[in-house]
Amino acid sequence: MKQLAELLIQEALIIQKKYQKELITDNFINTLAMKTKKAQFSSFQRRQAVQYLIKAMDIKNTYKKQSLGAKLDLSTQDYEDAFQEAKGESIRYVIDNIDKYDETKGDFMSLINYWIPIKFPDVAGRIIGSKKSQIHKLEHEKIVISPEYQNSDLMEKHLDKKAEISAKEFACHQKSEEIKSIIQDDPNNKLGKPIRKNRTDITFKDVLIAINWEGETFKNLSRKWDIPYTTLKSFYEREFNKVKADLVDYLQ
C-alpha cells in the first residue's frame, strides 16, 4: 500500500507539471496581474496575489534569455547569474509599478521581457566590475565596516532595506509557499531555537518567516516583540548562517 501510494503521488506530480504549463496562458497571467493591481497596496491580498502571479510566470517560464549580453565577455556561470538577477530586478520593478499597468497595451509577460534586456547590461557590468575590483584587494580590505557604523541609524536603514529585498526575492521563487510550509513544519527541528531563555515564544523560525514572507523589518519586529534591535538582528544572522545549508535544499 505504501509503494502504491508513493507511485500514485509520483504520477500525480507528473500530470500536474504536464498540464500546469498548458493551463497557464498569457491571458491567465494578465488576469492575475489585474487582480494584483486592484488589491489594496501593502495588504495581505496584494502580497498573496504577487506570489500567485510570480509562480504562474515561473511555471510558464517564457522569460527572454537568448541574445543577452552578446558583446560582453561572460562565463557561463556569470551569464546565468546576470540573467537571474536581471530577471529578478525586472519582476520587482514591474510589480512595484503595477498600478500603471495597462492590459490593453500588451501582455504582462511581454512587459517583463521588455525590461530584462534593459537591466541585463547593468547587472553584468556590476558582476564584471566586482570581480575585477576584488582581484586587486588584500583579504582584510574586502569588507570594511566600523563598529560605529554597525550600530548606527544608517546601518539600520541598510539592513531594513536588505530585509525588504530579501522578502521580494523569496516571493519571486515559484515554490515560496511550499518552502514556507516546510519551514513552519520544521520536520528536523532545526529552526526552533528561542531568541532568549526567557523568550521561548519567539524562535528563529518566527523571525525567518516574518522577515522573508510577511514583509517585516528588524526595526518593526523590535518594537512589536519588545526585543532590542541589535539582539534581534545578530540572532537572525547567527542562526541563519548555521542552517543556510539546509535552507538551500528548499530553494533548489
C-alpha contacts under 8 A as a table, 3 or more apart, distances in Angstrom:
res1	aa1	res2	aa2	distance
1	M	4	L	5.03
1	M	5	A	6.08
2	K	5	A	5.08
2	K	6	E	6.22
3	Q	6	E	5.12
3	Q	7	L	6.14
4	L	7	L	5.05
4	L	8	L	6.16
5	A	8	L	5.12
5	A	9	I	6.21
6	E	9	I	5.13
6	E	10	Q	6.25
7	L	10	Q	5.14
7	L	11	E	6.23
8	L	11	E	5.08
8	L	12	A	6.06
9	I	12	A	5.03
9	I	13	L	6.24
10	Q	13	L	5.21
10	Q	14	I	6.35
11	E	14	I	5.09
11	E	15	I	6.24
12	A	15	I	5.12
12	A	16	Q	6.01
13	L	16	Q	4.95
13	L	17	K	6.15
14	I	17	K	5.29
14	I	18	K	6.16
15	I	18	K	5.04
15	I	19	Y	6.23
16	Q	19	Y	5.49
16	Q	20	Q	5.82
17	K	20	Q	5.27
17	K	21	K	6.93
18	K	21	K	6.40
18	K	22	E	7.26
19	Y	22	E	5.02
19	Y	23	L	6.09
20	Q	23	L	5.24
20	Q	24	I	6.14
20	Q	59	I	7.20
21	K	24	I	5.32
21	K	25	T	7.68
21	K	59	I	6.19
21	K	60	K	5.47
22	E	25	T	7.00
24	I	28	F	5.81
24	I	29	I	7.01
24	I	56	A	6.63
24	I	59	I	7.70
24	I	60	K	6.35
25	T	28	F	5.08
25	T	29	I	6.44
25	T	60	K	7.54
26	D	29	I	5.14
26	D	30	N	6.09
26	D	107	D	6.46
26	D	108	F	7.58
26	D	109	M	7.03
27	N	30	N	4.92
27	N	31	T	6.15
27	N	107	D	7.55
28	F	31	T	5.14
28	F	32	L	6.42
29	I	32	L	5.08
29	I	33	A	6.15
29	I	53	L	6.54
29	I	56	A	6.68
29	I	57	M	6.96
29	I	108	F	6.88
29	I	109	M	7.42
30	N	33	A	4.99
30	N	34	M	6.29
30	N	103	E	6.95
30	N	107	D	6.22
30	N	108	F	5.58
30	N	109	M	7.91
31	T	34	M	5.14
31	T	35	K	6.31
32	L	35	K	5.05
32	L	36	T	6.19
32	L	49	A	6.99
32	L	52	Y	7.42
32	L	53	L	5.63
33	A	36	T	5.06
33	A	37	K	6.17
33	A	50	V	7.99
33	A	53	L	6.48
33	A	98	I	7.72
33	A	108	F	7.00
34	M	37	K	4.93
34	M	38	K	6.18
34	M	103	E	7.70
35	K	38	K	5.17
35	K	39	A	6.23
35	K	49	A	6.86
36	T	39	A	5.29
36	T	45	Q	7.97
36	T	46	R	5.61
36	T	49	A	5.17
36	T	50	V	6.17
36	T	53	L	7.87
36	T	98	I	7.75
37	K	40	Q	7.93
37	K	46	R	7.85
37	K	98	I	5.78
37	K	99	D	5.37
37	K	101	Y	7.72
38	K	99	D	7.97
39	A	43	S	7.30
39	A	45	Q	6.08
39	A	46	R	5.02
39	A	49	A	7.90
40	Q	43	S	5.55
40	Q	45	Q	7.30
40	Q	46	R	6.17
41	F	46	R	6.25
42	S	46	R	6.39
42	S	47	R	7.07
43	S	46	R	5.21
43	S	47	R	6.52
44	F	47	R	5.17
44	F	48	Q	6.07
45	Q	48	Q	5.11
45	Q	49	A	5.99
46	R	49	A	5.08
46	R	50	V	6.15
47	R	50	V	5.12
47	R	51	Q	6.39
48	Q	51	Q	5.18
48	Q	52	Y	6.37
49	A	52	Y	5.12
49	A	53	L	6.06
50	V	53	L	5.05
50	V	54	I	6.14
50	V	95	I	7.72
50	V	171	A	7.76
51	Q	54	I	5.29
51	Q	55	K	6.06
51	Q	171	A	5.74
51	Q	172	C	7.01
51	Q	174	Q	7.80
51	Q	176	S	7.76
52	Y	55	K	5.15
52	Y	56	A	6.13
53	L	56	A	5.22
53	L	57	M	6.32
54	I	57	M	5.08
54	I	58	D	6.15
54	I	171	A	7.65
54	I	172	C	5.87
54	I	173	H	7.51
54	I	174	Q	6.60
55	K	58	D	5.11
55	K	59	I	6.21
55	K	172	C	7.38
55	K	173	H	7.02
55	K	174	Q	4.27
55	K	175	K	7.26
56	A	59	I	5.16
56	A	60	K	6.21
56	A	174	Q	7.71
57	M	60	K	5.09
57	M	61	N	5.87
57	M	62	T	7.60
57	M	109	M	7.32
58	D	61	N	4.68
58	D	62	T	7.89
58	D	173	H	7.99
58	D	174	Q	6.02
59	I	174	Q	7.47
62	T	109	M	7.85
63	Y	87	K	7.75
63	Y	109	M	7.71
63	Y	112	I	7.68
63	Y	113	N	6.03
64	K	113	N	5.46
64	K	116	I	6.96
64	K	117	P	7.83
65	K	68	L	6.35
65	K	83	F	6.95
67	S	70	A	5.80
68	L	117	P	6.30
68	L	120	F	7.02
69	G	72	L	5.19
69	G	120	F	7.10
69	G	121	P	6.31
69	G	124	A	7.78
70	A	73	D	7.97
74	L	77	Q	7.92
74	L	78	D	5.69
74	L	79	Y	5.65
74	L	124	A	7.96
74	L	128	I	8.00
75	S	78	D	5.10
75	S	79	Y	6.01
76	T	79	Y	5.14
76	T	80	E	6.28
77	Q	80	E	5.10
77	Q	81	D	6.08
78	D	81	D	4.99
78	D	82	A	5.96
78	D	124	A	7.60
78	D	127	I	7.31
79	Y	82	A	5.13
79	Y	83	F	6.09
79	Y	124	A	7.46
80	E	83	F	5.08
80	E	84	Q	6.15
81	D	84	Q	5.25
81	D	85	E	6.17
82	A	85	E	5.20
82	A	86	A	5.93
82	A	120	F	6.39
82	A	123	V	5.69
82	A	124	A	5.29
82	A	127	I	7.40
83	F	86	A	5.06
83	F	87	K	5.93
83	F	116	I	7.89
83	F	120	F	6.45
84	Q	87	K	5.08
84	Q	88	G	6.12
85	E	88	G	5.00
85	E	89	E	6.06
85	E	120	F	7.96
85	E	123	V	6.95
86	A	89	E	5.07
86	A	90	S	6.03
86	A	116	I	5.62
86	A	117	P	7.87
86	A	119	K	5.25
86	A	120	F	5.06
86	A	123	V	6.32
87	K	90	S	5.11
87	K	91	I	6.16
87	K	112	I	7.90
87	K	116	I	5.64
87	K	119	K	7.97
88	G	91	I	5.17
88	G	92	R	6.12
88	G	169	E	7.29
88	G	172	C	7.22
89	E	92	R	5.13
89	E	93	Y	5.97
89	E	116	I	7.99
89	E	119	K	7.20
90	S	93	Y	5.11
90	S	94	V	6.08
90	S	112	I	5.97
90	S	113	N	7.99
90	S	115	W	5.55
90	S	116	I	5.70
90	S	119	K	6.91
91	I	94	V	5.33
91	I	95	I	6.02
91	I	112	I	6.20
92	R	95	I	5.25
92	R	96	D	5.88
92	R	168	K	7.32
93	Y	96	D	5.17
93	Y	97	N	6.33
94	V	97	N	5.12
94	V	98	I	5.77
94	V	111	L	7.65
94	V	112	I	6.77
95	I	98	I	4.70
96	D	99	D	7.95
97	N	100	K	5.84
97	N	101	Y	7.30
98	I	101	Y	5.04
102	D	105	K	5.81
102	D	106	G	7.60
103	E	106	G	5.82
103	E	107	D	6.55
103	E	108	F	7.24
106	G	110	S	6.88
106	G	111	L	7.43
107	D	110	S	5.26
107	D	111	L	6.62
108	F	111	L	5.06
108	F	112	I	6.60
109	M	112	I	5.19
109	M	113	N	6.32
110	S	113	N	4.95
110	S	114	Y	6.02
111	L	114	Y	5.01
111	L	115	W	6.73
112	I	115	W	5.47
112	I	116	I	6.51
113	N	116	I	5.25
113	N	117	P	7.31
114	Y	117	P	6.68
114	Y	118	I	7.35
115	W	118	I	5.08
115	W	119	K	6.15
116	I	119	K	5.21
116	I	120	F	5.93
117	P	120	F	5.14
117	P	121	P	7.24
118	I	121	P	6.76
118	I	122	D	7.84
119	K	122	D	5.70
119	K	123	V	6.36
120	F	123	V	5.17
120	F	124	A	6.01
121	P	124	A	5.08
121	P	125	G	5.92
122	D	125	G	5.04
122	D	126	R	6.26
123	V	126	R	5.13
123	V	127	I	6.38
124	A	127	I	5.09
124	A	128	I	6.22
125	G	128	I	5.16
125	G	129	G	5.92
126	R	129	G	5.06
126	R	130	S	5.84
127	I	130	S	5.18
127	I	131	K	6.30
128	I	131	K	5.34
128	I	132	K	6.29
129	G	132	K	5.15
129	G	133	S	6.09
130	S	133	S	5.23
130	S	134	Q	6.19
131	K	134	Q	5.27
131	K	135	I	6.39
132	K	135	I	5.39
132	K	136	H	7.23
133	S	136	H	5.90
133	S	137	K	6.88
134	Q	137	K	5.24
134	Q	142	K	6.99
137	K	141	E	6.03
137	K	142	K	6.35
138	L	141	E	5.31
138	L	142	K	6.75
139	E	142	K	5.66
140	H	143	I	6.80
140	H	144	V	7.89
141	E	144	V	6.43
145	I	149	Y	6.49
145	I	150	Q	6.75
146	S	149	Y	5.27
146	S	150	Q	6.35
147	P	150	Q	4.99
147	P	151	N	6.88
148	E	151	N	5.86
148	E	152	S	6.38
149	Y	152	S	5.03
149	Y	154	L	7.27
149	Y	155	M	6.13
150	Q	155	M	5.71
151	N	155	M	6.32
151	N	156	E	7.23
151	N	230	T	7.55
152	S	155	M	5.22
152	S	156	E	6.48
153	D	156	E	4.99
153	D	157	K	6.24
154	L	157	K	5.15
154	L	158	H	6.15
155	M	158	H	4.92
155	M	159	L	6.13
156	E	159	L	5.20
156	E	160	D	6.05
156	E	219	K	7.62
157	K	160	D	5.06
157	K	161	K	6.08
158	H	161	K	5.15
158	H	162	K	6.29
159	L	162	K	4.94
159	L	163	A	6.15
159	L	218	F	7.83
160	D	163	A	5.00
160	D	164	E	6.32
160	D	217	T	5.38
160	D	218	F	6.35
160	D	219	K	7.36
161	K	164	E	5.11
161	K	165	I	6.30
162	K	165	I	5.10
162	K	166	S	5.97
163	A	166	S	4.95
163	A	167	A	6.17
163	A	211	I	6.19
163	A	212	N	7.15
163	A	215	G	7.85
163	A	216	E	7.78
163	A	217	T	6.26
163	A	218	F	7.88
164	E	167	A	5.17
164	E	168	K	6.50
164	E	211	I	7.66
164	E	212	N	7.82
164	E	215	G	6.33
164	E	216	E	7.63
164	E	217	T	7.17
165	I	168	K	5.15
165	I	169	E	6.18
166	S	169	E	4.99
166	S	170	F	6.22
166	S	211	I	7.88
166	S	212	N	6.12
167	A	170	F	5.25
167	A	171	A	6.19
167	A	211	I	6.42
167	A	212	N	4.05
167	A	213	W	5.74
167	A	214	E	7.65
167	A	215	G	6.00
168	K	171	A	4.90
168	K	172	C	6.10
168	K	212	N	7.63
169	E	172	C	5.02
169	E	173	H	6.81
170	F	173	H	5.45
170	F	176	S	6.12
170	F	212	N	6.35
170	F	213	W	7.27
171	A	174	Q	7.58
171	A	176	S	5.83
171	A	212	N	7.97
171	A	213	W	7.12
172	C	176	S	7.47
173	H	176	S	5.34
173	H	251	L	7.83
175	K	178	E	5.16
175	K	179	I	6.06
175	K	251	L	7.79
176	S	179	I	5.03
176	S	180	K	6.08
177	E	180	K	5.00
177	E	181	S	6.18
178	E	181	S	5.07
178	E	182	I	6.29
179	I	182	I	5.10
179	I	183	I	6.16
179	I	250	Y	6.05
179	I	251	L	7.58
180	K	183	I	5.09
180	K	184	Q	6.10
180	K	209	I	7.16
180	K	213	W	7.81
181	S	184	Q	5.08
181	S	185	D	6.19
182	I	185	D	5.16
182	I	186	D	5.90
182	I	187	P	7.40
183	I	186	D	4.86
183	I	191	L	7.61
183	I	205	K	7.01
184	Q	205	K	7.06
186	D	189	N	5.18
186	D	190	K	6.75
186	D	191	L	6.51
186	D	192	G	7.83
189	N	192	G	6.09
190	K	193	K	7.52
190	K	243	V	7.33
191	L	203	T	7.38
191	L	204	F	5.71
191	L	205	K	5.18
191	L	243	V	7.70
192	G	203	T	5.32
192	G	204	F	5.87
192	G	205	K	5.86
193	K	203	T	5.24
193	K	204	F	5.75
193	K	205	K	7.86
194	P	197	K	6.79
194	P	199	R	6.53
194	P	200	T	4.80
194	P	201	D	7.00
194	P	202	I	5.59
194	P	203	T	4.04
194	P	204	F	6.37
195	I	199	R	6.35
195	I	200	T	6.84
195	I	202	I	6.02
195	I	203	T	5.61
195	I	204	F	6.79
195	I	232	L	7.61
195	I	235	F	6.67
196	R	199	R	4.88
196	R	200	T	6.38
197	K	200	T	6.12
199	R	202	I	6.00
200	T	203	T	6.61
202	I	206	D	6.17
202	I	207	V	7.54
203	T	206	D	5.25
203	T	207	V	6.66
204	F	207	V	5.16
204	F	208	L	6.03
204	F	235	F	7.74
204	F	236	Y	6.54
204	F	239	E	6.95
205	K	208	L	5.05
205	K	209	I	6.19
206	D	209	I	5.43
206	D	210	A	6.07
207	V	210	A	5.06
207	V	211	I	6.07
207	V	236	Y	6.95
208	L	211	I	5.45
208	L	212	N	6.03
208	L	236	Y	7.41
209	I	212	N	5.27
209	I	213	W	5.28
209	I	214	E	6.62
210	A	213	W	5.77
210	A	214	E	4.81
210	A	215	G	6.52
210	A	216	E	5.56
211	I	214	E	6.10
211	I	215	G	5.61
211	I	216	E	4.95
211	I	217	T	6.11
211	I	218	F	7.57
212	N	215	G	6.24
212	N	216	E	7.69
216	E	220	N	6.44
216	E	221	L	6.77
217	T	220	N	5.26
217	T	221	L	6.22
218	F	221	L	5.15
218	F	222	S	5.98
218	F	229	Y	6.41
218	F	232	L	6.91
218	F	233	K	6.51
219	K	222	S	5.08
219	K	223	R	6.56
219	K	229	Y	6.11
220	N	223	R	5.32
220	N	224	K	6.04
221	L	224	K	4.82
221	L	225	W	5.79
221	L	226	D	7.82
221	L	227	I	7.78
222	S	225	W	5.55
222	S	226	D	5.48
222	S	227	I	4.90
222	S	228	P	5.70
222	S	229	Y	5.18
222	S	232	L	6.90
223	R	226	D	5.09
223	R	227	I	6.92
227	I	231	T	6.95
227	I	232	L	6.60
228	P	231	T	5.29
228	P	232	L	6.30
229	Y	232	L	5.21
229	Y	233	K	6.16
230	T	233	K	5.12
230	T	234	S	5.97
231	T	234	S	5.42
231	T	235	F	5.98
232	L	235	F	5.23
232	L	236	Y	6.21
233	K	236	Y	5.22
233	K	237	E	6.26
234	S	237	E	5.18
234	S	238	R	5.91
235	F	238	R	5.24
235	F	239	E	6.06
236	Y	239	E	5.41
236	Y	240	F	5.85
237	E	240	F	5.08
237	E	241	N	6.20
238	R	241	N	5.43
238	R	242	K	6.64
239	E	242	K	5.06
239	E	243	V	6.49
240	F	243	V	5.37
240	F	244	K	5.53
241	N	244	K	5.38
242	K	245	A	7.56
243	V	246	D	5.31
243	V	247	L	6.32
244	K	247	L	4.86
244	K	248	V	6.04
245	A	248	V	5.28
245	A	249	D	7.11
246	D	249	D	5.62
246	D	250	Y	7.45
247	L	250	Y	5.37
247	L	251	L	6.89
248	V	251	L	5.14
248	V	252	Q	6.69
249	D	252	Q	5.62
